[in-house]
Amino acid sequence: MEKMILWGVDQGIGRLTFNRPEHANSLGLASRADMLEGIKRMTEPDVRVVVITGKGKFFNAGGDISEFLANQGKLDQLIDEILQFAHPVFYTLATLPVPVISAVNGPLGGAGIGFALCADFVLASDTAKLRGGYCGIALSPDMGSSYYLTRRVGAAKAKEIFMLNRALSAQECLRLGIVDQVHPAVKLAAAVDGLAQELANGPTASFGRVKQLCDSAYLHDLKLHLDLEHQLLILSARSTDCKEGIASFIERRVPKFSGL
């Protein structure tokens, strides 16, 4: 049986690909093993950047509605079982200490919103469309979708997107700041690959500290945040990459970062 999530690493670039194109790349209980294994692979030391995308015309439509229908009498139990493993695994993905890129190759909704927006860089095809999804079947958000969408557009607009459940085009998503870039469908892969290679060649430990600081900025008062900046900058100053960065600056050459 073909895996529901494909994964692999090449030259420091890890890739996670939702692999149910005939079901809009939706996920359910059956995807548990593939999700666990794939995201675990993304945490290994040779991975310097991660790309998330979907196979075929869709990015990820969220939960598997056919599975919901088959379990109508115990839907609450099914969802609880799914989220017991999916939320911790998603948290691992969302807090990876390396840059994450989502290549939104097509329509997305529901949990797919969380998978797309937990990335540090969100690049979309001009064929992408975003729909909240949940309220269309009287459910509420999961997989970080309400967390990340609210951070990008604010609470009022996020409530509108989820409650009204209207499709937003790629250009509307760009205007609202939901995605960072929109590319013609035939050029998306090249744009993603170029960015991934640039990040993989960079000081990935430094990138990880930037992620930690920016993602926690809303959680700390200024004093606590300055303390964290102090702590992380000292760690950065001790790194091999910092020594290389300073040497290459003085020598006027391109730095060769190792991620150490």
C-alpha positions in Angstrom: 0.0 0.0 0.0 1.4 3.4 -1.0 2.2 5.8 1.8 -0.2 8.6 2.6 2.7 10.9 3.3 5.9 10.7 1.4 9.2 11.9 2.8 12.8 12.1 1.9 16.0 14.1 2.4 18.4 15.3 -0.4 21.3 17.6 0.2 19.9 18.8 3.5 16.4 19.5 2.1 13.7 17.4 3.7 10.4 17.0 2.0 7.0 16.0 3.3 4.4 15.3 0.6 0.7 14.6 1.2 0.0 11.6 -1.0 -3.7 11.1 -1.4 -4.4 13.1 -4.5 -7.6 11.2 -5.3 -8.9 12.3 -1.9 -7.7 15.9 -2.1 -4.7 14.8 0.1 -7.0 14.6 3.2 -5.7 12.8 6.3 -7.3 10.6 8.9 -6.5 7.8 11.3 -4.9 5.6 8.7 -2.2 8.3 8.1 -0.9 7.9 11.7 2.1 5.8 11.0 3.2 7.7 7.9 2.8 11.0 9.7 4.8 9.8 12.7 7.6 8.4 10.6 7.8 11.3 8.2 8.0 14.1 10.7 10.4 12.1 12.9 12.7 11.9 9.9 12.5 15.7 9.6 14.0 16.1 13.1 17.3 14.3 12.2 20.5 16.3 12.2 21.1 16.2 8.4 17.9 18.1 7.7 18.6 21.8 7.2 15.3 22.9 5.7 11.9 21.3 5.3 9.4 21.6 2.4 5.8 20.7 2.9 3.6 20.2 -0.2 0.9 18.0 -1.8 0.9 15.6 -4.7 -1.4 16.4 -7.6 -3.8 19.3 -7.8 -4.4 19.8 -4.0 -2.3 20.8 -1.1 -4.4 19.4 1.7 -8.2 19.5 2.2 -8.0 18.6 5.9 -9.8 15.7 7.5 -11.1 12.7 5.6 -14.9 13.4 5.3 -15.6 9.8 4.2 -14.0 8.6 7.4 -16.2 11.0 9.4 -19.2 9.6 7.6 -18.3 6.0 8.3 -18.0 6.9 12.0 -21.0 9.1 12.5 -22.1 7.3 15.6 -18.8 7.8 17.3 -17.3 10.8 15.5 -16.2 12.4 18.8 -14.2 9.3 19.6 -12.6 9.1 16.2 -11.5 12.8 16.3 -10.2 12.4 19.8 -8.1 9.4 18.7 -6.8 11.2 15.6 -5.8 14.3 17.6 -4.2 12.4 20.4 -1.4 11.5 18.0 -1.8 14.3 15.3 -1.5 17.3 17.6 1.8 16.3 19.2 3.3 15.4 15.9 2.1 18.6 14.3 3.7 20.5 17.2 7.0 18.9 16.4 6.7 20.0 12.8 5.6 23.5 13.7 8.5 24.0 16.1 11.4 22.5 14.1 14.6 24.4 14.7 15.2 24.7 11.0 13.4 26.8 8.3 10.1 25.3 7.0 8.6 26.2 3.6 5.1 25.3 2.6 4.6 24.9 -1.2 0.8 25.4 -1.5 0.4 23.7 -4.9 -3.4 23.9 -4.9 -6.6 24.2 -2.8 -6.5 23.8 1.0 -8.9 23.9 3.9 -9.4 22.6 7.4 -6.3 21.1 8.9 -4.5 21.9 5.7 -4.5 25.5 6.7 -2.5 24.6 9.8 0.0 22.6 7.8 0.5 25.4 5.4 0.7 28.3 7.8 2.9 26.7 10.4 5.7 27.2 7.9 8.1 30.1 8.1 7.7 30.8 4.4 4.4 30.2 2.6 4.7 30.1 -1.2 1.5 29.4 -3.2 0.5 28.5 -6.7 -1.9 30.8 -8.5 -4.3 27.8 -8.5 -4.5 27.7 -4.7 -7.7 28.5 -3.0 -8.3 28.6 0.8 -11.6 27.6 2.4 -12.1 27.4 6.2 -14.0 24.2 5.9 -14.8 23.4 9.5 -18.0 25.4 9.9 -19.4 23.9 6.6 -19.9 20.7 8.5 -20.4 22.3 12.0 -17.0 21.5 13.4 -14.3 23.8 14.8 -10.6 24.2 13.9 -7.8 21.9 14.8 -4.1 21.3 13.8 -3.2 24.9 14.7 -5.3 26.4 11.9 -7.0 28.9 14.1 -3.7 29.8 15.8 -1.7 30.5 12.7 -4.4 32.1 10.6 -5.2 34.5 13.5 -1.5 35.4 13.8 -1.4 36.2 10.1 -4.7 38.1 9.6 -6.0 39.0 13.1 -8.9 37.5 15.1 -11.7 39.4 13.3 -10.7 38.3 9.8 -9.9 34.8 10.9 -13.4 34.4 12.4 -14.8 35.7 9.1 -12.8 33.2 7.1 -13.8 30.2 9.3 -17.5 31.2 9.9 -18.5 32.3 6.4 -16.5 29.4 4.8 -16.0 31.3 1.5 -13.2 30.4 -0.8 -10.3 32.8 -1.1 -8.2 33.0 -4.2 -4.4 32.9 -4.1 -4.3 36.6 -4.8 -6.7 37.4 -2.0 -4.6 35.3 0.3 -1.5 37.3 -0.7 -3.3 40.6 -0.1 -4.4 39.5 3.3 -0.9 38.2 4.2 -2.0 34.6 4.5 0.6 33.6 2.0 4.0 35.3 1.4 4.4 34.7 -2.4 2.2 33.6 -5.3 3.7 32.0 -8.4 2.3 30.6 -11.6 1.7 26.9 -11.1 4.4 25.9 -13.5 7.0 28.0 -11.7 6.1 27.2 -8.0 8.5 24.2 -7.7 11.4 26.2 -9.0 10.7 29.1 -6.6 10.4 26.7 -3.7 13.6 24.8 -4.7 15.6 28.0 -5.0 14.5 29.3 -1.6 15.1 25.8 0.0 18.6 25.7 -1.4 19.4 29.2 -0.2 18.2 28.4 3.3 20.0 25.0 3.4 23.2 26.8 2.6 22.7 29.2 5.4 23.5 29.3 9.1 20.7 27.0 10.2 21.4 27.1 13.9 21.1 30.9 13.7 17.9 30.5 11.7 16.6 28.3 14.5 17.3 31.0 17.1 15.5 33.6 14.9 12.5 31.3 14.8 12.5 30.8 18.6 12.7 34.6 19.2 10.1 35.6 16.7 7.6 32.9 17.6 7.8 33.7 21.3 7.7 37.5 20.9 3.9 37.7 21.6 4.3 35.6 24.7 6.9 37.6 26.7 7.1 41.0 28.2 10.1 43.1 27.0 12.3 42.2 30.0 11.9 38.4 29.4 12.4 38.8 25.7 15.6 40.8 26.1 16.9 38.1 28.5 16.1 35.4 25.8 17.8 37.5 23.1 20.9 37.8 25.4 21.0 34.1 26.0 20.6 33.1 22.4 23.1 35.7 21.1 25.7 34.3 23.4 25.1 30.8 22.0 25.3 32.2 18.5 28.6 33.9 19.2 30.1 30.6 20.3 29.1 28.8 17.1 31.4 27.7 14.3 29.1 29.4 11.8 29.6 32.8 13.5 33.4 32.4 13.2 33.0 31.5 9.5 30.6 34.4 9.0 33.0 36.9 10.4 36.0 35.5 8.6 34.2 35.5 5.2 33.0 39.1 5.8 36.6 40.2 6.4 38.0 38.1 3.5 35.2 39.3 1.2 34.1 35.8 0.2 30.9 33.8 0.3 30.6 32.0 3.7 30.4 28.2 3.9 28.1 27.6 6.8 27.9 24.1 8.4 24.9 24.7 10.7 27.1 24.3 13.8 
